[in-house]
Amino acid sequence: MRGFVVAEFPMTLPAEGCVDLWAIDLDLDDHSIDRLRTVLDAEETGRCKAFRTPLLQSRFAVSHGGVRHVLGRYLEMSADQVPIERDSLGKPIVRKSPLVFSISHSEGLAVCAVAVGGRLGVDIEAIRPMPDAVALARGNFSASEIAEFLAVPEDLRSQVFLTAWTRKEAFVKATGEGLGRPLDSFDVSIGETARMVRVPGDLAPGEWSMASFEPRAGFVGTLVIDAAIERVARYDWHPGVSTGPSRADRPR
């Protein structure tokens, strides 16, 4: 993979081997939030209302409404008309389109990954103290991952754990199984270079690619797709702005 690049705002679907990453800031003004609520479909509106606090409801509306605007830009249709549905495993898809996407959010930030074809997953986490990181690793990581994680200096364990967690989550999002697949059934790298170490034997063969990225200062993220990645372009989306890439980054 050649790495993360600054690119012009996309006018067409991503080319083969390319993935677009969109960062969406979730804490907007009330007017923008109300407008984004109007583009949600009935299923999304129901999920939005199910959250217990106004903050969580508004962040859901912005993340999913923002994603609809992003997808609508590629498909040349209004955000409320983007035909999002769920496949047999519950993974969101765009009906009758080669476009694939994956969403993740943490605290006040969401990221949407977009590509054409393939199994795609993305996950982000806000960096924060993780006093239970060792216990969580023992309960979710494979034996080799646990051994590698325990070798990490204690003062680095919180960020290393969260980075590893995004790698695990991005993979199960890409397969569409979510937590239906045990997280210890496959191995990811724990160190700085992001890569799949062991892929479950029951999955259809594919060339799995993984890349870490920093969606914002104070966050970690991972992108996974079952294809070779030639380029990852990064963009920012917020209401009223349809152009302008974010800064470039290098994969780790």
N, C-alpha and C positions, 0 to 999 in steps of 0.2 A: 504494500500500500504506500502511495506517495505521501499521504498525510492530509491534515486538515488545511483548508485553504480559504481565503477570502474570495467570494465570487459575486457576480452581478445577481440581482434579484431574478429568480427563475421565471422564465416565460413559458416553459414547456415542462413535461414530466422529466424527472431525473434520468440521465443516460444510464445504460448498462454499466454496472460496477460503481455507480455513484449513489451516495446517500446524502440527503439534506437533513440537517438538524435545526429545528426551530425552538428558540427559547421564548417563553411566554411569561411575563411577570403577572402575577395573579392578584395583587392588591391594588385595584384600580378605584377610580371615583365611582360614586353611586350611579351616575348617569350611564357610564360605560358598562357597568355590571348589568343594569336593567336592560340595556340594548342587547347584550350578549345572551341574556336569558331567553329573549324572543326567538333566537335561532335554534334552540334545543328542540328535539323531537319529544314525543310523549314519554318515551321510555327514559330519556335523559332527564326530563323535567321531574318525573317521579323519583328518580334516584337523587336528584338535587334536593328535593323537598324532604327526603328521608334523613338528611344530615341534621344533627341536633342543634347546631349553632349557626347563627347568621354568617359568621366568618367562613365556616366550612362550606355552607351553601353557596356563598359568593365565589369562593375559590373554585368550586366545581363548575359553576356557570361560566367563569372566565376560561378555565382550562379547556372545557369541551366546546364552548362557543368559539374560542380562539382557534382550536384545531379545525373546526368546521370552516372558518374563514380561510385558513391555510389550504385545506384540501380543495375548497371551492375555487381558490386562485389557480390551482393546477388544472382543475376540471372545467374551468370557465363557466361556473354556475354560482348562484347565490348560496350563501352558507346554509340557509335553512332547507335547501333542496339537495344537499349532498346525501346520497343514499347509503347511510351507515347502518349496518346490521351486524348481527353476531353469528359466527359460524357454529358448528356443532359442539365445539369446545368452549364457546363463549367469548372467543376473541373477536374484537371489533374489526370489520372489514368494510371496504367500499364495494357495494354490489355492482357486478358487471363492469368492473374496471381493473386494469392491471396494477393500479396504485395500491401499495401496501403501506401501513403506518403502524406506529406504536407510540403510546403516551406514557409518561411518568410524571409524577409531581411530588414535591417535598417542600414543606413550609410554604413560602410565597412564590415558588417557581414551578413551572411545568416545562417539559421538553417533549416535542413531537418529532419522531424520526419518520422520514418519508423515502420510499424507494419504489422501483417498479419490479414486481415479482420477488419471489424468495420468501423465506421465513425471517421476519425482522422483529427485534426486540430492543427496547431501550429502558434504562432505569437510572434514576438519580437519587442522591441522598444529601441532605444538609449535613455538613461536618459538625459533630457535637460530641461531648463526652459520652463514652459508652462503658460505664463501670461493669456491666454484665457481659462484655464482649467475649471473654473466655467461655463463659457458660453458654452463650448463644452459639459460639463456634463449635463447642462440643456437641451441642444438640442438633446442628444443621450441616456441618461440614463433614467431608469424608476424612478417613483416618490420615491420609497423606496431607490433606489441607490443614487439619488440626495441628499436625506435627510442624508444618511450615509456619503456621500462625504463632504457635507457642515460642518459636525462635525469634519472633519480632520483639524488639525492646519495648518495655511496658509503656513508655511515653509516646510511642508511635502506634499502639495497638488500636486505639479508637478509629483513626483515619484509615489504617490498613484494613480493619474489619469492615468498615462501611464501603470501602472500595471493592473488597472481595464480595460483599453482599450484593452490590450493584451488578457485578459480573454474573453471579448466580441467578439473580432475578431477571436480568436481561435475557439470559439463555432460556429460562422456562417461559418467558413471555414470547420469545421467538418461536418456540415449539408449539405455543398455544395452550400448554398444559397448566401453566401457573403452578400453584403449590400442589397440584395433583401429582406432580412428579417429585419424589423425594429429593431434597437438595444434596444429599450425600450419594446420589446415584451417578454423579458425574463430577469431574474435577476441573477447576479453573486455576490459573496462576494466582498466587498470593503476593508475589513481588511486584515490582514496578511495571514490567512489560505485561500487558494484557493479552492472554491467549487461552484457548481451550486446551486443556491437558488431556482429558479423557472424555469422549463423547459416549453416551449410552449406546450399547450395541443394538437395541431394539428400534432405534430411529433410522429412518431412511438415510442412506449415505448422502453426504454433502460436504462441501468445503466450508467449514465454519470459520468465520472471521470475527475477531473481537478487537475493539479499540476503546481505551479509556479517554475521557475528555473532562474538561472543567467548564460546566455550563455557565457558571458565575463564580466569583471569588467566594470561597466558603462552601462550595458544593463539589461533589465528585459524581461522575457518571460513566456508564458503559453502554456501548452499542454492540449488538451481535446480529449477524446475518449469515445465512448458509450459502454464501457466495464470496468470491474474491472482491475486496473493496479497492477500487482504484482511487477514489476521492471522496472526502466528506466535506461538504460545504455547510457553513453555519450562518444562521440568520436570526434576527430578532423580529418578533411580531408584537404589535400593540395596536389598539383601535386607532383608525385614521391614518395609519402609515402603511404603505404598500411597497416601499422600496427601502433598501439600505441593509447591507450585510453587517453582521457582528464582526468582532475581531477574529483573527485566525488563531489556531492553537495547533499544537503538535501532539500526535497520539503517544500514549505511553503503554 
